[in-house]
Amino acid sequence: MATAPSANRSTGFGAGQLFLADSRLAFAVLNQVRIRSLQRAFGISREQANLLTFVLALTVGHSAAITAGRVVTAPLRLSRTDGVIGGFMVREGAIGVSGPAAAEISPFGTLVSIALLGGLALPKLRRSARKLREIEHRVRLMRERQYANARRTWRTPRAGADGSATSPGSPTV
C-alpha cells in the first residue's frame, strides 16, 4: 500500500533543480519560437531550420564583428559640453535610482562616479599588484642566487703564488 508523501518530508526538488527545469523549459520554448519564425519567414521545413540558423548566425556574426571593430577603433569626439552634460546625467540618474533624499547630499553624483570608476579600475589594479609581486619575487630569487654564488666563490680556497691554498680573505705574505 503506497502512502502519500507527508508535508514535512523532503522531496529533493530544490532551487537547483527548479532552475534547471525552468531553463530547459525556456530553452525549449525559445527553440520552438525560432523554428516557427524561420518556417514562417523562409518557408523551410523543421529539419532545415538548424542549417539556416547556422548560416544566419555566421552572416550576422561576421557583420557584427566588423561593426564592433569599427566602434572600438573609432576616435571619440567629446567636447567639454558633452562631459558636463554627461556629468549631470550621471548625477540625475543616480538620484533617480536612490531617491529624492540623495539630492540633499551635494557631492552625491561625484561619489557615485568615483564608486563606478573604482569598480571598473579595481580589477586592473589587482592584476597589476599581482604582477608586481611576481616580478619582485623573481628579482629577489635572482639576487639571492647571485649572493649564494658569491658566497660559494668566497669560501672555496684558491691556490696562492707558492702553490699553497689561501682563502680570499686572508692576506698573502
Residue, then its C-alpha position, 0 to 999 in steps of 0.5 A: m500500500a503506497t502512502a502519500p508523501s507527508a508535508n514535512r518530508s523532503t522531496g529533493f526538488g530544490a532551487g537547483q533543480l527548479f532552475l534547471a527545469d525552468s531553463r530547459l523549459a525556456f530553452a525549449v520554448l525559445n527553440q520552438v519560437r525560432i523554428r516557427s519564425l524561420q518556417r514562417a519567414f523562409g518557408i523551410s521545413r523543421e529539419q532545415a531550420n538548424l542549417l539556416t540558423f547556422v548560416l544566419a548566425l555566421t552572416v550576422g556574426h561576421s557583420a557584427a564583428i566588423t561593426a564592433g571593430r569599427v566602434v572600438t577603433a573609432p576616435l571619440r569626439l567629446s567636447r567639454t559640453d558633452g562631459v558636463i552634460g554627461g556629468f549631470m546625467v550621471r548625477e540625475g540618474a543616480i538620484g533617480v535610482s536612490g531617491p529624492a533624499a540623495a539630492e540633499i547630499s551635494p557631492f552625491g553624483t561625484l561619489v557615485s562616479i568615483a564608486l563606478l570608476g573604482g569598480l571598473a579600475l579595481p580589477k586592473l589594479r589587482r592584476s597589476a599588484r599581482k604582477l608586481r609581486e611576481i616580478e619582485h619575487r623573481v628579482r629577489l630569487m635572482r639576487e639571492r642566487q647571485y649572493a649564494n654564488a658569491r658566497r660559494t666563490w668566497r669560501t672555496p680556497r684558491a691556490g696562492a703564488d707558492g702553490s699553497a691554498t689561501s682563502p680570499g680573505s686572508p692576506t698573502v705574505 
